[in-house]
């Protein structure tokens, strides 16, 4: 087998496993991926501004992103096992979309940039609903 065929086989296998675990990559999943990247960048910038970014901080943040994907995979597998008429996976993705947005705003605010009041109000409302 050629090296190109090996790479394509590995890629195909990896994508098959990811599709099984995470389900179809729908629009909400792309939004979650984008927000995870944006949140990570805003985290790194905020840490750099406020006193230094360490390798430990980066590894913890990457681990949190992996755990989010694990939770989405668990929710997707629950959808396969327990048909409920609604998607547990979709609700899980929506939860983490709001979670990532909340932390992006938190990082921006802690960096000293002003955050519009209507955004703060909306996030306070979300925080209160997430606590329930």
Backbone bond lengths (Angstrom), bond angles and torsions (degrees), N, CA, C in turn:
res aa  C-N    CA-C-N  psi(-1)  N-CA   C-N-CA  omega(-1)  CA-C   N-CA-C  phi
1 X - - - 1.446 - - 1.525 109.58 -
2 X 1.296 117.00 140.84 1.456 120.12 -179.95 1.523 110.29 -80.28
3 X 1.309 115.37 165.12 1.465 120.78 -179.55 1.525 110.60 -64.44
4 X 1.327 118.17 -37.64 1.464 121.85 178.00 1.522 111.55 -63.00
5 X 1.311 116.90 -40.28 1.462 120.68 179.02 1.532 110.38 -66.70
6 X 1.321 116.60 -38.11 1.464 120.27 177.33 1.532 111.09 -62.97
7 X 1.304 115.79 -43.53 1.471 120.49 179.34 1.521 110.40 -63.77
8 X 1.320 117.04 -43.88 1.469 120.59 -179.74 1.532 110.99 -66.24
9 X 1.325 117.53 -36.77 1.459 121.02 177.56 1.525 110.46 -65.33
10 X 1.312 116.60 -45.05 1.460 120.90 177.98 1.528 111.02 -62.53
11 X 1.323 116.45 -43.23 1.470 121.27 178.42 1.527 110.17 -61.40
12 X 1.316 117.38 -46.83 1.463 121.46 -179.77 1.516 111.60 -61.77
13 X 1.309 116.87 -43.93 1.460 121.10 178.86 1.534 110.72 -62.42
14 X 1.329 116.26 -46.32 1.469 121.22 179.93 1.520 111.05 -60.48
15 X 1.324 117.31 -45.15 1.472 120.58 -179.52 1.526 111.12 -66.49
16 X 1.314 117.40 -35.45 1.468 120.78 177.55 1.524 110.52 -64.38
17 X 1.310 116.80 -45.90 1.465 121.00 179.02 1.526 110.61 -63.45
18 X 1.333 117.32 -45.32 1.462 120.57 179.53 1.525 112.12 -63.00
19 X 1.329 116.67 -39.93 1.463 120.10 178.72 1.519 110.44 -66.06
20 X 1.317 117.13 -39.11 1.462 119.59 177.22 1.531 110.44 -63.93
21 X 1.326 116.66 -45.09 1.464 120.13 -176.64 1.521 113.06 -73.40
22 X 1.324 117.02 -45.29 1.470 120.47 -174.12 1.522 113.37 -96.05
23 X 1.309 117.70 -10.70 1.457 120.39 -176.63 1.516 110.21 80.89
24 X 1.328 114.76 -172.40 1.460 119.11 178.50 1.521 109.90 -63.81
25 X 1.324 115.49 143.54 1.456 119.58 177.31 1.527 108.18 -82.60
26 X 1.302 114.84 93.18 1.455 121.54 -179.29 1.522 109.40 -91.83
27 X 1.316 115.75 176.80 1.459 122.08 -177.43 1.531 111.98 -55.26
28 X 1.339 116.93 -43.54 1.471 119.19 -178.59 1.529 111.61 -63.16
29 X 1.311 116.82 -34.69 1.460 119.89 179.43 1.530 110.20 -67.99
30 X 1.343 116.84 -39.55 1.466 120.09 176.09 1.525 110.70 -62.76
31 X 1.333 116.74 -39.85 1.462 121.08 177.45 1.528 109.41 -62.47
32 X 1.330 117.21 -44.47 1.463 120.25 179.06 1.526 110.92 -61.77
33 X 1.326 117.54 -45.29 1.472 120.13 178.00 1.524 110.84 -57.87
34 X 1.339 116.50 -46.92 1.466 120.68 -179.00 1.529 110.89 -61.45
35 X 1.327 116.79 -44.14 1.464 120.03 -179.93 1.522 111.85 -67.27
36 X 1.315 117.59 -33.29 1.466 120.28 176.62 1.534 110.36 -63.78
37 X 1.322 116.72 -41.41 1.472 120.60 178.25 1.527 110.04 -67.53
38 X 1.335 117.05 -46.03 1.463 120.84 179.78 1.531 110.67 -61.84
39 X 1.339 116.94 -41.97 1.462 120.28 179.46 1.518 110.66 -63.86
40 X 1.328 116.86 -40.43 1.464 120.10 179.20 1.528 110.48 -63.24
41 X 1.321 116.76 -43.44 1.469 120.52 179.36 1.527 110.14 -64.97
42 X 1.340 116.72 -44.60 1.469 119.10 179.68 1.533 110.98 -64.90
43 X 1.327 117.20 -35.15 1.469 121.76 175.42 1.528 110.21 -61.16
44 X 1.331 116.66 -48.22 1.461 121.04 -177.69 1.533 110.83 -63.77
45 X 1.325 116.94 -42.11 1.468 120.36 179.33 1.525 110.16 -65.54
46 X 1.325 116.60 -45.44 1.466 121.00 -179.74 1.527 111.06 -60.91
47 X 1.331 117.17 -45.87 1.464 120.93 178.61 1.530 111.09 -62.15
48 X 1.336 116.71 -39.40 1.459 120.62 179.59 1.522 111.14 -64.76
49 X 1.319 116.42 -41.37 1.464 121.13 179.96 1.525 110.94 -68.53
50 X 1.322 116.64 -39.03 1.463 120.85 -171.49 1.526 115.14 -96.14
51 X 1.302 118.68 15.97 1.453 116.33 173.45 1.506 116.65 135.16
52 X 1.268 117.97 10.57 1.456 118.68 173.24 1.503 114.81 108.91
53 X 1.283 113.14 140.73 1.452 122.50 -179.03 1.521 107.64 -108.47
54 X 1.320 116.52 127.39 1.459 119.87 179.97 1.526 109.89 -108.94
55 X 1.310 115.28 161.95 1.460 121.21 177.24 1.521 110.22 -62.69
56 X 1.322 117.33 -33.90 1.469 121.68 177.62 1.531 110.34 -63.25
57 X 1.345 116.57 -43.96 1.467 120.48 177.54 1.527 111.07 -58.76
58 X 1.321 116.08 -44.33 1.467 120.97 -179.38 1.522 110.47 -64.02
59 X 1.331 117.42 -44.79 1.461 119.56 -178.62 1.527 111.26 -66.23
60 X 1.325 118.18 -36.25 1.466 120.77 176.58 1.522 110.21 -64.90
61 X 1.310 116.69 -43.36 1.473 120.62 -178.85 1.524 111.25 -65.50
62 X 1.323 117.82 -41.46 1.464 121.18 177.18 1.528 110.21 -65.11
63 X 1.318 116.86 -38.27 1.466 120.22 177.39 1.522 111.29 -62.99
64 X 1.323 117.21 -38.32 1.470 120.73 177.19 1.532 110.84 -63.12
65 X 1.325 116.40 -39.42 1.476 119.50 178.57 1.532 109.81 -65.08
66 X 1.326 116.56 -40.21 1.471 119.91 177.48 1.526 110.36 -62.64
67 X 1.327 117.13 -39.99 1.464 120.33 178.94 1.526 112.15 -65.79
68 X 1.321 116.95 -34.20 1.471 119.67 175.10 1.522 109.83 -61.94
69 X 1.322 116.93 -45.44 1.468 120.38 179.04 1.524 111.20 -64.93
70 X 1.323 117.20 -34.69 1.463 120.41 176.07 1.524 110.08 -63.93
71 X 1.324 117.61 -42.03 1.469 120.81 178.67 1.532 111.19 -63.85
72 X 1.324 117.19 -38.63 1.469 120.41 176.39 1.526 109.98 -64.81
73 X 1.325 116.75 -40.59 1.471 120.25 177.89 1.525 111.23 -63.22
74 X 1.331 117.18 -43.09 1.468 121.06 178.07 1.523 109.89 -61.29
75 X 1.326 116.96 -44.76 1.463 120.87 179.32 1.527 110.91 -62.63
76 X 1.325 117.46 -40.43 1.460 121.22 178.30 1.524 110.95 -63.53
77 X 1.326 116.44 -42.62 1.463 120.06 178.77 1.533 111.04 -66.79
78 X 1.321 117.10 -36.17 1.467 120.23 174.79 1.526 111.00 -61.36
79 X 1.333 116.25 -39.76 1.470 120.17 176.87 1.526 111.27 -59.54
80 X 1.330 116.30 -36.00 1.465 120.10 -179.35 1.532 111.87 -72.12
81 X 1.330 116.14 -34.12 1.461 121.39 -175.10 1.527 112.52 -87.77
82 X 1.326 116.03 -38.94 1.467 121.07 -175.12 1.527 109.12 -121.08
83 X 1.333 118.11 90.97 1.470 118.65 177.50 1.528 109.84 -69.42
84 X 1.331 116.53 122.96 1.459 120.30 -173.69 1.525 113.57 -119.49
85 X 1.296 119.32 -3.22 1.456 120.32 -177.81 1.526 112.58 89.50
86 X 1.326 116.66 -8.82 1.464 121.83 173.57 1.521 107.03 -142.82
87 X 1.298 115.87 164.41 1.459 120.40 -173.40 1.534 111.29 -97.20
88 X 1.321 115.64 113.29 1.463 120.81 174.83 1.533 108.75 -63.09
89 X 1.310 116.05 -38.39 1.465 121.23 179.41 1.518 110.80 -59.68
90 X 1.332 117.46 -46.38 1.466 120.28 -179.41 1.522 111.48 -61.67
91 X 1.326 117.45 -43.12 1.458 120.36 178.74 1.532 111.07 -64.71
92 X 1.325 116.26 -36.95 1.462 120.56 178.20 1.524 109.98 -65.64
93 X 1.320 117.09 -43.69 1.470 120.98 178.64 1.519 110.27 -62.79
94 X 1.317 117.85 -43.67 1.466 120.99 179.18 1.526 110.10 -60.90
95 X 1.338 116.59 -43.93 1.463 120.21 177.64 1.526 110.42 -55.88
96 X 1.334 117.46 -47.96 1.461 120.24 -177.15 1.525 112.35 -74.02
97 X 1.309 118.99 -25.95 1.466 120.82 172.38 1.527 109.14 -61.69
98 X 1.333 117.08 -48.66 1.454 120.49 178.35 1.533 111.55 -64.55
99 X 1.307 116.60 -38.47 1.460 121.80 177.73 1.530 110.85 -59.38
100 X 1.316 116.62 -47.62 1.465 120.69 179.66 1.523 111.08 -64.72
101 X 1.343 117.09 -41.38 1.466 120.11 178.02 1.522 110.99 -60.40
102 X 1.314 115.75 -42.83 1.459 120.88 179.86 1.521 110.76 -58.87
103 X 1.319 116.90 -44.95 1.451 119.78 -178.99 1.520 112.99 -72.97
104 X 1.306 118.96 -29.97 1.471 120.43 174.28 1.524 109.31 -61.76
105 X 1.328 116.29 -47.42 1.468 120.47 179.50 1.524 110.20 -63.82
106 X 1.316 117.94 -39.35 1.459 121.85 178.25 1.527 111.01 -61.56
107 X 1.328 116.78 -43.23 1.473 120.45 179.29 1.522 111.04 -66.07
108 X 1.318 116.32 -41.80 1.476 120.10 178.88 1.518 109.58 -61.80
109 X 1.324 116.45 -46.14 1.462 121.66 -178.86 1.527 111.11 -63.61
110 X 1.338 117.83 -43.39 1.466 120.67 -178.85 1.526 112.15 -70.08
111 X 1.329 116.71 -15.27 1.464 120.56 177.29 1.528 111.93 -84.86
112 X 1.328 115.79 -3.85 1.461 119.45 177.14 1.514 114.90 97.54
113 X 1.319 117.47 -0.47 1.460 119.39 178.07 1.523 109.90 -83.79
114 X 1.321 116.82 144.13 1.469 118.34 178.25 1.529 110.88 -72.41
115 X 1.319 114.93 144.75 1.461 121.92 176.68 1.525 106.75 -115.54
116 X 1.328 117.97 128.81 1.470 119.53 -178.91 1.532 111.96 -54.77
117 X 1.327 116.07 142.34 1.455 121.06 -176.25 1.527 112.37 -59.46
118 X 1.350 117.45 -38.92 1.469 119.00 -179.25 1.522 111.76 -64.83
119 X 1.336 117.23 -29.07 1.461 120.56 176.25 1.529 109.49 -71.77
120 X 1.349 116.17 -42.60 1.466 119.64 177.10 1.525 110.86 -61.05
121 X 1.328 116.66 -42.38 1.467 120.41 179.73 1.526 111.22 -62.59
122 X 1.328 116.22 -44.07 1.467 120.22 179.61 1.529 110.59 -63.44
123 X 1.335 117.12 -40.11 1.460 120.62 179.26 1.527 112.08 -69.44
124 X 1.325 116.63 -36.87 1.469 119.23 175.48 1.520 110.36 -62.06
125 X 1.317 116.42 -40.90 1.458 120.73 177.62 1.530 110.34 -62.07
126 X 1.337 116.23 -44.11 1.467 120.58 178.21 1.532 111.49 -64.21
127 X 1.325 116.99 -41.91 1.465 120.36 179.03 1.526 110.20 -58.50
128 X 1.321 115.87 -45.44 1.457 119.85 -178.78 1.519 111.38 -64.92
129 X 1.324 118.13 -38.68 1.472 121.15 178.90 1.519 110.71 -70.70
130 X 1.334 118.11 -34.05 1.461 121.08 -179.36 1.529 111.06 -72.05
131 X 1.328 117.78 -27.46 1.469 120.83 179.08 1.519 111.19 -70.86
132 X 1.324 117.35 -25.65 1.476 121.12 -176.88 1.480 112.22 -78.11
